[in-house]
Protein backbone atom coordinates (compact mmCIF):
# COMPACT_ATOMS: atom_id res chain seq x y z
CA UNK A 1 0.00 0.00 0.00
CA UNK A 2 1.47 3.32 -1.11
CA UNK A 3 1.63 6.35 1.17
CA UNK A 4 -0.03 9.23 -0.71
CA UNK A 5 0.34 12.93 0.06
CA UNK A 6 -3.15 14.29 0.72
CA UNK A 7 -2.21 17.73 -0.56
CA UNK A 8 -1.81 16.11 -4.00
CA UNK A 9 -5.52 15.15 -4.05
CA UNK A 10 -8.18 17.65 -5.05
CA UNK A 11 -11.65 17.32 -3.59
CA UNK A 12 -12.87 15.04 -6.38
CA UNK A 13 -9.91 12.69 -6.05
CA UNK A 14 -10.24 12.60 -2.27
CA UNK A 15 -13.94 11.76 -2.57
CA UNK A 16 -13.07 8.91 -4.93
CA UNK A 17 -10.44 7.66 -2.47
CA UNK A 18 -13.12 7.41 0.24
CA UNK A 19 -15.95 5.99 -1.87
CA UNK A 20 -18.00 3.29 -0.09
CA UNK A 21 -17.49 -0.26 -1.36
CA UNK A 22 -21.00 -1.58 -0.96
CA UNK A 23 -24.56 -0.99 0.24
CA UNK A 24 -25.39 -0.70 3.04
CA UNK A 25 -21.97 0.49 4.17
CA UNK A 26 -21.26 1.42 7.79
CA UNK A 27 -18.02 3.21 8.45
CA UNK A 28 -16.69 4.57 11.72
CA UNK A 29 -14.44 7.62 11.85
CA UNK A 30 -12.00 8.33 14.69
CA UNK A 31 -8.93 10.40 15.47
CA UNK A 32 -6.23 9.57 18.00
CA UNK A 33 -2.66 10.46 18.92
CA UNK A 34 0.32 8.25 18.13
CA UNK A 35 0.16 6.76 21.63
CA UNK A 36 -3.52 5.93 21.22
CA UNK A 37 -5.29 8.73 23.10
CA UNK A 38 -8.67 9.45 21.52
CA UNK A 39 -9.08 12.69 23.49
CA UNK A 40 -7.06 15.54 24.94
CA UNK A 41 -6.85 16.46 28.62
CA UNK A 42 -10.28 18.10 28.36
CA UNK A 43 -11.82 14.74 27.45
CA UNK A 44 -12.76 15.86 23.93
CA UNK A 45 -11.69 14.31 20.64
CA UNK A 46 -12.12 17.61 18.80
CA UNK A 47 -9.19 18.96 20.82
CA UNK A 48 -6.74 16.64 19.04
CA UNK A 49 -7.93 16.92 15.45
CA UNK A 50 -6.28 19.20 12.91
CA UNK A 51 -6.76 20.56 9.39
CA UNK A 52 -5.97 17.26 7.66
CA UNK A 53 -8.36 15.32 9.88
CA UNK A 54 -11.04 17.98 9.49
CA UNK A 55 -10.89 17.73 5.70
CA UNK A 56 -11.65 14.01 5.77
CA UNK A 57 -14.17 14.48 8.60
CA UNK A 58 -16.14 16.95 6.47
CA UNK A 59 -15.87 14.76 3.37
CA UNK A 60 -17.25 11.71 5.15
CA UNK A 61 -20.20 13.73 6.41
CA UNK A 62 -20.92 15.03 2.90
CA UNK A 63 -20.90 11.50 1.52
CA UNK A 64 -23.04 9.98 4.28
CA UNK A 65 -26.81 9.49 4.26
CA UNK A 66 -26.99 9.52 8.05
CA UNK A 67 -24.82 9.98 11.13
CA UNK A 68 -24.98 7.38 13.94
CA UNK A 69 -23.62 8.50 17.33
CA UNK A 70 -23.94 7.34 20.93
CA UNK A 71 -25.86 9.69 23.22
CA UNK A 72 -22.92 10.00 25.64
CA UNK A 73 -20.62 11.21 22.89
CA UNK A 74 -23.22 13.69 21.65
CA UNK A 75 -23.44 15.17 25.14
CA UNK A 76 -19.70 15.17 25.86
CA UNK A 77 -18.70 16.69 22.53
CA UNK A 78 -21.56 19.20 22.47
CA UNK A 79 -22.87 18.24 19.05
CA UNK A 80 -25.08 20.67 17.15
CA UNK A 81 -27.78 19.35 14.84
CA UNK A 82 -25.84 18.24 11.73
CA UNK A 83 -26.88 18.74 8.11
CA UNK A 84 -27.58 15.04 7.65
CA UNK A 85 -30.08 12.91 9.62
CA UNK A 86 -28.76 12.10 13.09
CA UNK A 87 -29.38 8.70 14.70
CA UNK A 88 -28.89 8.73 18.47
CA UNK A 89 -28.10 5.36 20.07
CA UNK A 90 -29.14 5.25 23.72
CA UNK A 91 -30.29 2.57 26.15
CA UNK A 92 -31.93 5.26 28.30
CA UNK A 93 -33.79 6.68 25.31
CA UNK A 94 -33.18 10.26 26.41
CA UNK A 95 -32.61 12.86 23.71
CA UNK A 96 -29.51 14.96 24.51
CA UNK A 97 -30.49 18.46 25.63
CA UNK A 98 -28.79 20.16 22.69
CA UNK A 99 -30.96 18.23 20.23
CA UNK A 100 -34.35 18.72 21.87
CA UNK A 101 -35.21 21.65 19.61
CA UNK A 102 -34.06 20.01 16.38
CA UNK A 103 -36.31 20.38 13.32
CA UNK A 104 -38.88 17.62 12.93
CA UNK A 105 -37.44 14.48 11.37
CA UNK A 106 -33.79 15.46 11.78
CA UNK A 107 -33.18 13.27 14.85
CA UNK A 108 -33.98 9.57 15.17
CA UNK A 109 -33.62 7.68 18.46
CA UNK A 110 -32.48 4.03 18.48
CA UNK A 111 -33.26 2.61 21.90
CA UNK A 112 -34.76 -0.34 23.78
CA UNK A 113 -38.12 -1.36 25.21
CA UNK A 114 -36.87 -0.94 28.79
CA UNK A 115 -35.63 2.63 28.21
CA UNK A 116 -36.81 4.88 31.07
CA UNK A 117 -37.29 7.86 28.72
CA UNK A 118 -39.01 5.96 25.90
CA UNK A 119 -42.43 7.56 26.33
CA UNK A 120 -41.19 11.15 26.46
CA UNK A 121 -38.85 10.61 23.50
CA UNK A 122 -41.63 9.08 21.43
CA UNK A 123 -43.80 12.09 22.22
CA UNK A 124 -40.96 14.46 21.28
CA UNK A 125 -39.70 12.80 18.09
CA UNK A 126 -42.74 10.83 16.97
CA UNK A 127 -43.10 7.07 16.75
CA UNK A 128 -41.67 7.03 13.21
CA UNK A 129 -38.42 8.49 14.56
CA UNK A 130 -38.21 6.32 17.66
CA UNK A 131 -36.78 2.87 16.92
CA UNK A 132 -37.25 0.27 19.64
CA UNK A 133 -34.66 -2.38 18.80
CA UNK A 134 -34.34 -4.92 21.61
CA UNK A 135 -35.42 -5.29 25.20
CA UNK A 136 -32.32 -4.11 27.12
CA UNK A 137 -29.57 -3.77 24.47
CA UNK A 138 -29.88 -1.99 21.12
CA UNK A 139 -29.83 -4.58 18.33
CA UNK A 140 -27.19 -3.04 16.08
CA UNK A 141 -27.75 -5.56 13.28
CA UNK A 142 -31.41 -4.55 13.18
CA UNK A 143 -30.42 -0.87 13.34
CA UNK A 144 -28.17 -1.11 10.30
CA UNK A 145 -30.90 -2.89 8.36
CA UNK A 146 -33.59 -0.41 9.42
CA UNK A 147 -31.49 2.57 8.35
CA UNK A 148 -30.80 0.96 4.98
CA UNK A 149 -34.51 0.32 4.52
CA UNK A 150 -35.05 4.04 4.96
CA UNK A 151 -32.62 4.67 2.11
CA UNK A 152 -29.71 5.56 4.37
CA UNK A 153 -27.22 3.14 2.87
CA UNK A 154 -24.04 5.17 3.45
CA UNK A 155 -23.96 5.15 7.25
CA UNK A 156 -21.32 7.08 9.18
CA UNK A 157 -20.60 6.71 12.89
CA UNK A 158 -18.37 8.97 14.96
CA UNK A 159 -18.52 6.77 18.04
CA UNK A 160 -18.04 6.97 20.84
CA UNK A 161 -15.62 4.22 21.81
CA UNK A 162 -18.24 2.08 23.59
CA UNK A 163 -20.64 2.19 20.63
CA UNK A 164 -17.76 1.35 18.29
CA UNK A 165 -16.85 -1.66 20.39
CA UNK A 166 -20.42 -2.87 20.42
CA UNK A 167 -20.71 -2.37 16.66
CA UNK A 168 -17.56 -4.39 16.00
CA UNK A 169 -18.74 -7.14 18.35
CA UNK A 170 -22.05 -7.22 16.46
CA UNK A 171 -20.24 -7.54 13.13
CA UNK A 172 -21.89 -4.51 11.52
CA UNK A 173 -18.85 -2.29 10.86
CA UNK A 174 -17.57 -2.39 7.29
CA UNK A 175 -14.79 0.18 7.54
CA UNK A 176 -12.71 2.14 10.02
CA UNK A 177 -11.39 5.56 9.01
CA UNK A 178 -8.66 6.39 11.50
CA UNK A 179 -6.57 9.55 11.69
CA UNK A 180 -3.35 9.49 13.69
CA UNK A 181 -2.13 12.95 14.63
CA UNK A 182 1.60 13.46 15.35
CA UNK A 183 1.24 14.00 19.10
CA UNK A 184 1.83 12.09 22.33
CA UNK A 185 -0.55 12.57 25.26
CA UNK A 186 0.26 10.60 28.36
CA UNK A 187 -2.09 9.66 31.15
CA UNK A 188 -5.33 7.71 31.24
CA UNK A 189 -7.32 8.57 28.13
CA UNK A 190 -9.90 6.62 26.17
CA UNK A 191 -8.81 4.66 23.14
CA UNK A 192 -10.98 4.61 20.01
CA UNK A 193 -12.64 1.39 21.27
CA UNK A 194 -13.85 0.55 24.76
CA UNK A 195 -16.18 -1.73 26.66
CA UNK A 196 -15.71 -5.07 24.92
CA UNK A 197 -13.00 -7.62 24.23
CA UNK A 198 -12.79 -8.28 20.50
CA UNK A 199 -10.08 -9.44 18.13
CA UNK A 200 -10.88 -8.76 14.48
CA UNK A 201 -8.68 -8.50 11.41
CA UNK A 202 -8.32 -5.28 9.44
CA UNK A 203 -7.43 -4.93 5.78
CA UNK A 204 -5.66 -1.68 4.88
CA UNK A 205 -7.16 0.14 1.90
CA UNK A 206 -5.31 3.45 1.74
CA UNK A 207 -2.96 5.65 3.73
CA UNK A 208 -2.71 9.41 3.25
CA UNK A 209 -0.27 11.83 4.85
CA UNK A 210 -0.23 15.55 5.49
CA UNK A 211 2.26 17.35 7.75
CA UNK A 212 2.94 14.16 9.71
CA UNK A 213 -0.74 13.27 10.12
CA UNK A 214 -1.66 9.79 8.84
CA UNK A 215 -5.17 9.10 7.58
CA UNK A 216 -6.00 5.44 6.97
CA UNK A 217 -8.90 3.41 5.64
CA UNK A 218 -9.30 -0.13 6.97
CA UNK A 219 -11.85 -2.78 6.02
CA UNK A 220 -13.18 -4.61 9.08
CA UNK A 221 -13.60 -8.38 9.07
CA UNK A 222 -16.62 -9.80 10.93
CA UNK A 223 -15.96 -10.53 14.59
CA UNK A 224 -15.12 -14.16 15.25
C-alpha positions in Angstrom: 0.0 0.0 0.0 1.5 3.3 -1.1 1.6 6.4 1.2 0.0 9.2 -0.7 0.3 12.9 0.1 -3.1 14.3 0.7 -2.2 17.7 -0.6 -1.8 16.1 -4.0 -5.5 15.2 -4.0 -8.2 17.6 -5.0 -11.6 17.3 -3.6 -12.9 15.0 -6.4 -9.9 12.7 -6.1 -10.2 12.6 -2.3 -13.9 11.8 -2.6 -13.1 8.9 -4.9 -10.4 7.7 -2.5 -13.1 7.4 0.2 -15.9 6.0 -1.9 -18.0 3.3 -0.1 -17.5 -0.3 -1.4 -21.0 -1.6 -1.0 -24.6 -1.0 0.2 -25.4 -0.7 3.0 -22.0 0.5 4.2 -21.3 1.4 7.8 -18.0 3.2 8.5 -16.7 4.6 11.7 -14.4 7.6 11.8 -12.0 8.3 14.7 -8.9 10.4 15.5 -6.2 9.6 18.0 -2.7 10.5 18.9 0.3 8.3 18.1 0.2 6.8 21.6 -3.5 5.9 21.2 -5.3 8.7 23.1 -8.7 9.5 21.5 -9.1 12.7 23.5 -7.1 15.5 24.9 -6.9 16.5 28.6 -10.3 18.1 28.4 -11.8 14.7 27.5 -12.8 15.9 23.9 -11.7 14.3 20.6 -12.1 17.6 18.8 -9.2 19.0 20.8 -6.7 16.6 19.0 -7.9 16.9 15.4 -6.3 19.2 12.9 -6.8 20.6 9.4 -6.0 17.3 7.7 -8.4 15.3 9.9 -11.0 18.0 9.5 -10.9 17.7 5.7 -11.7 14.0 5.8 -14.2 14.5 8.6 -16.1 16.9 6.5 -15.9 14.8 3.4 -17.3 11.7 5.1 -20.2 13.7 6.4 -20.9 15.0 2.9 -20.9 11.5 1.5 -23.0 10.0 4.3 -26.8 9.5 4.3 -27.0 9.5 8.1 -24.8 10.0 11.1 -25.0 7.4 13.9 -23.6 8.5 17.3 -23.9 7.3 20.9 -25.9 9.7 23.2 -22.9 10.0 25.6 -20.6 11.2 22.9 -23.2 13.7 21.6 -23.4 15.2 25.1 -19.7 15.2 25.9 -18.7 16.7 22.5 -21.6 19.2 22.5 -22.9 18.2 19.0 -25.1 20.7 17.2 -27.8 19.3 14.8 -25.8 18.2 11.7 -26.9 18.7 8.1 -27.6 15.0 7.7 -30.1 12.9 9.6 -28.8 12.1 13.1 -29.4 8.7 14.7 -28.9 8.7 18.5 -28.1 5.4 20.1 -29.1 5.3 23.7 -30.3 2.6 26.2 -31.9 5.3 28.3 -33.8 6.7 25.3 -33.2 10.3 26.4 -32.6 12.9 23.7 -29.5 15.0 24.5 -30.5 18.5 25.6 -28.8 20.2 22.7 -31.0 18.2 20.2 -34.3 18.7 21.9 -35.2 21.6 19.6 -34.1 20.0 16.4 -36.3 20.4 13.3 -38.9 17.6 12.9 -37.4 14.5 11.4 -33.8 15.5 11.8 -33.2 13.3 14.9 -34.0 9.6 15.2 -33.6 7.7 18.5 -32.5 4.0 18.5 -33.3 2.6 21.9 -34.8 -0.3 23.8 -38.1 -1.4 25.2 -36.9 -0.9 28.8 -35.6 2.6 28.2 -36.8 4.9 31.1 -37.3 7.9 28.7 -39.0 6.0 25.9 -42.4 7.6 26.3 -41.2 11.1 26.5 -38.9 10.6 23.5 -41.6 9.1 21.4 -43.8 12.1 22.2 -41.0 14.5 21.3 -39.7 12.8 18.1 -42.7 10.8 17.0 -43.1 7.1 16.7 -41.7 7.0 13.2 -38.4 8.5 14.6 -38.2 6.3 17.7 -36.8 2.9 16.9 -37.3 0.3 19.6 -34.7 -2.4 18.8 -34.3 -4.9 21.6 -35.4 -5.3 25.2 -32.3 -4.1 27.1 -29.6 -3.8 24.5 -29.9 -2.0 21.1 -29.8 -4.6 18.3 -27.2 -3.0 16.1 -27.8 -5.6 13.3 -31.4 -4.6 13.2 -30.4 -0.9 13.3 -28.2 -1.1 10.3 -30.9 -2.9 8.4 -33.6 -0.4 9.4 -31.5 2.6 8.3 -30.8 1.0 5.0 -34.5 0.3 4.5 -35.0 4.0 5.0 -32.6 4.7 2.1 -29.7 5.6 4.4 -27.2 3.1 2.9 -24.0 5.2 3.4 -24.0 5.1 7.3 -21.3 7.1 9.2 -20.6 6.7 12.9 -18.4 9.0 15.0 -18.5 6.8 18.0 -18.0 7.0 20.8 -15.6 4.2 21.8 -18.2 2.1 23.6 -20.6 2.2 20.6 -17.8 1.4 18.3 -16.8 -1.7 20.4 -20.4 -2.9 20.4 -20.7 -2.4 16.7 -17.6 -4.4 16.0 -18.7 -7.1 18.3 -22.0 -7.2 16.5 -20.2 -7.5 13.1 -21.9 -4.5 11.5 -18.8 -2.3 10.9 -17.6 -2.4 7.3 -14.8 0.2 7.5 -12.7 2.1 10.0 -11.4 5.6 9.0 -8.7 6.4 11.5 -6.6 9.5 11.7 -3.3 9.5 13.7 -2.1 13.0 14.6 1.6 13.5 15.4 1.2 14.0 19.1 1.8 12.1 22.3 -0.5 12.6 25.3 0.3 10.6 28.4 -2.1 9.7 31.1 -5.3 7.7 31.2 -7.3 8.6 28.1 -9.9 6.6 26.2 -8.8 4.7 23.1 -11.0 4.6 20.0 -12.6 1.4 21.3 -13.8 0.5 24.8 -16.2 -1.7 26.7 -15.7 -5.1 24.9 -13.0 -7.6 24.2 -12.8 -8.3 20.5 -10.1 -9.4 18.1 -10.9 -8.8 14.5 -8.7 -8.5 11.4 -8.3 -5.3 9.4 -7.4 -4.9 5.8 -5.7 -1.7 4.9 -7.2 0.1 1.9 -5.3 3.5 1.7 -3.0 5.6 3.7 -2.7 9.4 3.2 -0.3 11.8 4.9 -0.2 15.6 5.5 2.3 17.3 7.7 2.9 14.2 9.7 -0.7 13.3 10.1 -1.7 9.8 8.8 -5.2 9.1 7.6 -6.0 5.4 7.0 -8.9 3.4 5.6 -9.3 -0.1 7.0 -11.9 -2.8 6.0 -13.2 -4.6 9.1 -13.6 -8.4 9.1 -16.6 -9.8 10.9 -16.0 -10.5 14.6 -15.1 -14.2 15.2 
